[in-house]
């Protein structure tokens, strides 16, 4: 692989290459947890992209030795008991099946990282939240972290468009911010042919709505987002969008870094007057990492 190509990849794309390389070297390996999530195309944080997760029973002792050194990534082997029907091949890689992967990730991860996977699972899986919950708990209710999985899934929403939005919403909820409506649409008052959508929205009594928007450089740098426009034209269109939206909503824009730091995001929403109260008790309980056991507590603490 050319160095220039590798350098241009983000952390999640790199670990996916590593997983596929290891799968070619060890066809019998079954990948699980965040590695399986990456193969399934679920929203996984870059914080999880420095490890590769494999079911121990499917990896011989001889094959295990030295793999962490060869790949440059830490390879972790899990004594995970899964049924044959919970294993499938995706793009030539053996992984835990989609539903099992979602269950395993959500039951051990912190609320922000787990919610990102739960949201993306609902977006991609074609099942309702209740169906996902019922299926998982019917099959795996005896597993460590099953109650944690159920709690996170109750807050999952397929309208969240990406992992960053899911992460930020989790931070809001953990800090008592009122749950927003997602992907709320406003009709352009100047030209009704246009409809503008904000990431999330709070209705404010007797005042303009407040809209929350996660800022990223992709809007003016990604070819996919630009769709043939220049960066300057994209910036002009974004300013036009904001001026039209200002007739109906005050936009609170924030970055992923501010969401991770927590305080800057909460202070911003407080300044805009977004309702905030006492966090839901069940979300406070998710901070107790003892429920997932010592082996997985580090993932429950990862934020």
C-alpha positions in Angstrom: 0.0 0.0 0.0 1.4 3.4 -1.0 2.3 5.7 1.9 0.5 8.6 0.4 -2.7 6.6 0.2 -2.4 5.5 3.8 -1.7 9.0 5.0 -4.9 10.3 3.4 -7.1 7.8 5.2 -8.8 8.7 8.5 -8.5 6.5 11.6 -11.6 4.4 10.9 -10.6 3.8 7.3 -7.2 2.6 8.4 -8.4 0.1 10.9 -10.8 -1.3 8.3 -7.8 -1.9 6.0 -6.1 -3.6 8.9 -9.1 -5.8 9.7 -9.4 -6.9 6.0 -5.6 -7.6 5.9 -5.8 -9.8 9.0 -8.9 -11.5 7.6 -7.0 -12.5 4.5 -4.1 -13.8 6.7 -6.5 -15.7 9.0 -9.7 -16.6 7.2 -11.0 -18.5 10.3 -10.9 -15.4 12.5 -14.2 -13.9 13.5 -14.1 -10.2 14.3 -16.4 -8.7 17.0 -17.2 -5.5 18.9 -16.0 -2.3 17.3 -14.2 -4.2 14.6 -17.4 -5.9 13.5 -19.2 -2.6 13.7 -16.6 -1.0 11.4 -17.1 -3.8 8.8 -20.9 -3.4 9.0 -20.5 0.3 8.4 -21.9 1.4 11.7 -20.8 4.8 13.3 -17.7 4.0 15.3 -15.6 6.6 17.1 -12.0 7.1 16.1 -11.3 6.5 19.8 -12.0 2.8 19.1 -9.9 2.7 15.9 -6.5 1.7 17.5 -7.6 -1.9 18.3 -8.8 -5.0 16.5 -11.3 -7.3 18.3 -11.3 -11.0 17.6 -13.3 -13.9 19.1 -10.6 -16.0 20.9 -12.2 -19.4 20.1 -11.6 -18.7 16.4 -8.0 -17.7 16.7 -5.3 -20.3 17.2 -2.5 -19.6 19.7 0.1 -19.7 16.9 -1.8 -17.2 14.8 -2.2 -14.8 17.8 1.5 -14.4 18.5 3.0 -11.3 17.0 -0.1 -10.0 15.2 -0.1 -6.8 17.2 3.5 -6.1 16.2 2.8 -7.0 12.5 -0.2 -4.9 12.1 0.8 -2.0 14.4 -2.5 -2.3 16.1 -3.4 -3.9 19.4 -5.3 -7.2 18.7 -7.6 -8.1 21.6 -9.1 -11.6 21.9 -12.4 -12.1 23.5 -13.9 -15.2 25.1 -17.2 -14.4 23.5 -19.8 -17.2 23.3 -21.9 -16.7 20.1 -24.2 -19.0 18.1 -23.3 -20.1 14.6 -26.2 -18.1 13.3 -24.7 -15.0 14.9 -21.7 -15.1 12.6 -21.7 -13.9 9.0 -19.4 -12.9 6.2 -19.4 -9.3 5.1 -17.2 -8.3 2.1 -15.1 -11.4 2.7 -14.6 -10.8 6.5 -16.2 -13.1 9.1 -17.9 -11.0 11.8 -20.6 -11.2 14.4 -23.9 -10.6 12.8 -25.4 -7.1 12.6 -27.8 -7.4 15.5 -25.3 -9.2 17.7 -22.6 -6.6 16.9 -25.0 -3.7 17.8 -25.9 -5.5 21.1 -22.2 -6.2 22.0 -21.0 -2.6 21.3 -23.9 -0.8 23.0 -23.8 -2.9 26.1 -20.2 -2.0 27.0 -19.6 1.5 25.6 -20.1 4.8 27.2 -23.4 6.5 26.5 -22.1 8.9 23.8 -20.2 6.2 21.9 -22.9 3.6 22.3 -25.7 6.0 21.2 -23.8 6.7 18.0 -23.8 3.0 17.1 -27.4 2.6 18.3 -28.6 5.5 16.1 -26.8 4.3 13.1 -28.1 0.7 13.6 -31.7 2.1 13.4 -30.8 4.1 10.3 -29.4 1.1 8.6 -31.2 -1.9 10.0 -34.7 -1.2 8.8 -36.2 -2.3 12.2 -37.9 -0.1 14.8 -36.3 0.6 18.2 -38.8 -1.7 19.9 -38.1 -4.5 17.5 -34.3 -4.2 18.0 -34.8 -4.2 21.8 -37.2 -7.2 21.8 -35.0 -9.3 19.5 -31.8 -8.6 21.5 -33.3 -9.2 24.9 -35.0 -12.4 23.8 -31.7 -13.8 22.7 -29.1 -12.3 25.0 -30.8 -10.9 28.1 -28.4 -13.0 30.3 -25.3 -11.3 29.0 -23.3 -8.8 31.0 -24.6 -5.3 30.1 -28.0 -6.3 28.7 -29.8 -3.7 30.9 -27.3 -1.1 29.8 -28.0 -1.9 26.2 -31.8 -1.5 26.8 -31.3 1.9 28.4 -29.2 3.3 25.6 -31.5 1.9 22.9 -34.5 3.6 24.5 -32.8 6.9 23.6 -31.7 5.9 20.1 -33.1 7.8 17.1 -32.5 7.0 13.4 -32.9 10.6 12.4 -29.4 11.4 13.8 -27.4 11.7 10.6 -23.9 10.9 11.9 -21.9 9.9 14.9 -21.0 13.4 15.8 -24.6 14.5 16.1 -25.3 11.4 18.2 -22.4 12.0 20.5 -23.4 15.7 21.0 -27.0 14.7 21.8 -25.8 12.1 24.4 -23.8 14.9 26.1 -26.9 17.1 26.1 -29.1 14.4 27.6 -26.5 13.5 30.2 -26.5 17.1 31.4 -30.2 17.5 31.6 -30.8 19.4 28.3 -34.3 18.9 27.0 -34.4 16.3 24.3 -34.5 18.1 20.9 -36.4 17.3 17.8 -34.0 16.0 15.1 -33.7 17.1 11.5 -36.4 19.8 11.8 -37.4 21.5 8.6 -38.2 25.2 7.9 -39.7 26.4 4.7 -37.9 29.4 3.2 -40.1 32.4 3.7 -38.6 34.2 0.7 -38.8 31.2 -1.7 -41.1 28.4 -0.5 -39.5 26.1 -3.0 -36.6 25.7 -0.6 -36.7 23.8 2.7 -33.9 24.2 5.2 -33.2 21.5 7.8 -31.3 21.9 11.1 -29.6 19.1 13.0 -31.8 19.6 16.1 -34.4 22.0 17.3 -36.0 23.2 20.6 -39.3 25.1 20.5 -39.1 28.2 22.8 -42.3 29.6 24.2 -42.8 33.2 23.1 -39.6 33.4 21.2 -37.8 32.1 18.1 -36.9 28.4 18.1 -33.3 27.4 18.9 -31.6 25.2 16.4 -28.4 23.2 17.2 -25.9 22.5 14.4 -22.7 20.5 14.5 -20.1 22.4 12.6 -17.5 20.5 10.4 -15.1 21.4 7.6 -16.8 18.9 5.3 -19.4 21.4 4.1 -16.7 23.4 2.3 -14.0 20.8 1.7 -15.6 17.4 1.0 -16.3 16.8 -2.8 -19.3 14.7 -1.8 -20.8 17.7 0.2 -19.7 20.3 -2.4 -21.4 18.4 -5.3 -19.5 20.3 -7.9 -19.6 23.7 -6.2 -16.5 25.6 -5.3 -15.7 26.2 -1.6 -16.6 29.9 -2.1 -20.0 29.1 -3.6 -20.7 26.6 -0.8 -19.9 29.2 1.8 -22.1 31.8 0.0 -25.0 29.3 0.0 -24.5 28.5 3.7 -24.6 32.2 4.5 -27.8 32.6 2.5 -29.3 29.6 4.3 -28.5 31.0 7.7 -30.0 34.4 6.8 -33.2 32.8 5.7 -33.3 30.5 8.8 -32.8 33.6 11.0 -36.4 34.5 10.4 -37.6 31.4 12.3 -34.7 30.1 14.4 -31.6 31.1 16.3 -28.7 28.8 15.4 -26.4 27.6 18.2 -23.4 26.2 16.2 -20.8 24.0 17.9 -18.0 21.7 17.1 -17.3 18.1 18.0 -14.4 19.2 20.1 -16.8 21.4 22.1 -19.2 18.5 22.6 -16.3 16.3 23.8 -15.2 19.0 26.2 -18.8 19.1 27.5 -18.7 22.5 29.3 -18.5 24.7 26.1 -21.5 23.0 24.6 -23.6 23.2 27.7 -22.7 26.8 28.3 -23.6 27.6 24.7 -27.1 26.0 25.0 -27.6 27.7 28.4 -26.8 31.1 26.8 -29.4 30.4 24.1 -32.0 29.6 26.8 -32.4 25.9 25.9 -34.4 24.3 28.7 -32.3 22.2 31.1 -33.1 20.3 34.3 -32.0 17.3 36.3 -30.5 14.5 34.1 -32.7 11.4 33.7 -31.7 9.0 36.6 -31.2 6.1 34.2 -28.6 8.1 32.3 -26.8 8.9 35.5 -26.6 5.2 36.3 -24.8 4.5 33.0 -21.8 6.3 34.6 -21.4 3.2 36.8 -19.0 1.1 34.8 -19.1 -1.8 37.3 -22.1 -3.1 35.5 -20.0 -4.2 32.5 -17.3 -5.9 34.6 -13.6 -5.1 34.9 -12.7 -6.4 31.4 -14.9 -3.9 29.7 -15.0 -1.0 32.1 -12.4 1.0 30.1 -14.7 1.0 27.1 -17.6 2.2 29.3 -15.4 5.1 30.5 -14.1 6.0 27.0 -15.6 9.3 25.9 
